[in-house]
Amino acid sequence: MSTLNQTPSAGRLHISFFGCRNAGKSSVVNAVTGQELSIVSDIKGTTTDPVTKSMELLPLGPVVIIDTPGIDDVGELGELRVKRTKRILNKTDIAVLVVDATAGPTTADQELITLFREKELPYLIVYNKSDLISPIPDAGEHEIWVSALKKTNIQELKERLGHLIQNDTMTKKLVGHLLKPLDTVILVCPIDESAPKGRLILPQQQAIRDVLEAGAIAVVVREHELAAALDQLGNKAAMVITDSQAFSMVGKITPDSIPLTSFSILMANYKGFLKTAVAGVSALKNLQDGDTVLIAEGCTHHRQCNDIGTVKLPNWLQQYTGKSLNFQFCSGTEFPENLAPYSMVIHCGGCMLNHREIQYRMRTATDQSIPFTNYGTIIALITGTLARSLCIFPEIHEML
């Protein structure tokens, strides 16, 4: 099993605690984590923004605990907090509703339960402050009675959470499932103005770790050293994985006998939306002058003069389609619920988003019949390497 330090936040299950103000959400979160993660007060609305904590919760392994503001917050600012709280549902794997046992479920609590069911979320209703009532009622299928103050049933709560969902994030692989022991994999990692200083980006790190865990051999080079690396290996490698932006150059250098793909395409498969991305890329040929394309990123970073999302992709798309297109951009946790203004959505690989969040965004688009694809698939199409990059996924390659 992977440890906490080995698992990026996007690969951990997200357990979110919801409820009304003063139900004791923060007290329950503190009791579960064993730390003073959230400020606790008798004043309603003490938690004003989501608070997160990474921890180990067996048998689930590494998880992210999220404490949210009260769902019954009031006023203009309160409405914004409630909206943000509901948005947390889109990246929640397990929902915990904390109810004041002395007051019982409110209308807001019942609305949350309805949302849990609509989103098919595993959930648990935690009746807190059970030390203040007697007798304690029998717990239903989705219920448990606890006291955060007295620490009553907190261990039982953690055990219930640990068995509420089957977690495959510890066994799911980015590329390791495609390799055999002692296979040599060449990873092409450009070091240019867009590369973060002093480190590799998450998909590159994750791919290297995957290769090593598979008992294979990772050879990491820049695109300029790829030809020399292949020559030293006698043009023998099990796979070449490249940054999408180097697809054109790497495709010309890599012999046809060696499978070639990109970190972005592997990440789209890992996140479960590669089929949708490949289907969505065909919308490029239908774009017309004046159409608007939404380019979405899951992370926030300082925009540079030659940024891929806001500069390179728009330029490549207009050159490839020959159309005068409009572009809008979103990043981080922001993603429009209404996609009607857009002719297509082009998303990043989603390495900083957990599986449920990227699936939510994909379904938001497909439910509104808006083509949804990603950077790597678009770039592979534009550079003429899409079919080749999908050969490692025969069932998806057949879609072309």
Protein Blocks (a to p, Z undefined) as FASTA:
>chain_A
ZZfklpcfklpccdddeddehklmmmmmmmmnopafbacdfbehklmbdcdddddddfkb
padddddddfkbgcjklmmmmmmmmmmmmmcfbdcddddfknopafklmmmmmmmmmnop
acddddehklmgccdddddfkbccddfklopoklmmmmmmmmmpccfklmpcfklmmpce
hiacdddddddfklcghiacfklmmmmmmmmmnopacddddfklmmmmmmmnoopafbdc
ddfklmmmmmmmpcfklccddfklmmmmmnopmmmmmmmmmmmmmpcehiacddddfbdc
dddfklfklmmmmmmmmmmnopacdddddehjbccfblklpgbdcddehlmpcfklmmmm
mmmmmmnopacddfklmmmmmnopmmmmmmmmmmlmmmZZ
